[in-house]
Structure formats: structure tokens, C-alpha cells
């Protein structure tokens, strides 16, 4: 199945932060104090996306470890270091991944670096190391079965 319908739906949900309805109480029950501080610093659209990823992952893998669920919730937290601008996110999404690394534009740099940035945010806040590690690997799982699950469900939601 083509990922295009999912991308269109995600774009439609991203137009306005007022449209986002993240279930913050559900997230809070699955994050430690430092992780919750990082979560609260995320744009509501990214929080909602993280919750959709976590819930889809749990629906398919009900025995998923708590650290994997927390990483799913927080996987895009690295994007929170820059103001959420819809037009930038759309533009970044239009640039082919293989050429985007060579273009010196901050939103593109964040596209490629947000896993490492997010892992750093979680570590600095006192989050679990395993959560940070999974966030760091969610775009390059390199044979890590849990990071591969996170990558797969991120691209579905």
C-alpha cells in the first residue's frame, strides 16, 4: 500500500495546533518525570503523532516493553528545538532524502538530526537511557528489532 494517503492525512492534521488532541494523561502514565518534561515541550501535533505511533505499536505488539512505548511517544521530540512551521515541514518532506543531507538549510538539518537531538533532550532531562537509545535509532535501526518496529510504525502513522 502506498504511504501517500497517510502522508496526506498527517499533513491535514498538521495545519493548525488547535486541531491536535493529544491524550496527555495517557502519555503521562507511560513516561518518567524527565521524559514527561520533554513531552510537554513538544508541539501538540508532534505529541499527537507520537501517541498514534505508540498506540498502533501496542495494538500490534501488546507485550512491547515500556521503554519502547515511551520512545514511540517521544520519537520526534528533537523537532521541538525549532518552532513548528507547517510550510517548512511540507517543504522538507518534498526534498528527496538522498539529496537533503547536502543542502544547508536548518529545517533540513533538523529532519536528519532530530533523532540524535531528541535522544540528547531525553538524556539531559533524566529520561531512561534505553528510551533515548531507541529515539536515537528510530530512523536508522541497523538491525535493532525494537528500533525497526519504531521506524515501521512511525511511517504508518
Secondary structure, 3 states (H helix, E strand, C coil): CCCHHHHHHHHHHHCCHHHCCCCHHHHHCCCCHHHHHHHHCCCHHHHHHHHHHHHHHHHHCCCCCHHHHHHHHHCCHHHHHCCCCHHHHHHHHHCCHHHHCCCCCHHHHHHHHHHHHHHHHHHHCCCCHHHHHHHHCCCCCCCCHHHHHHHHHHHHC
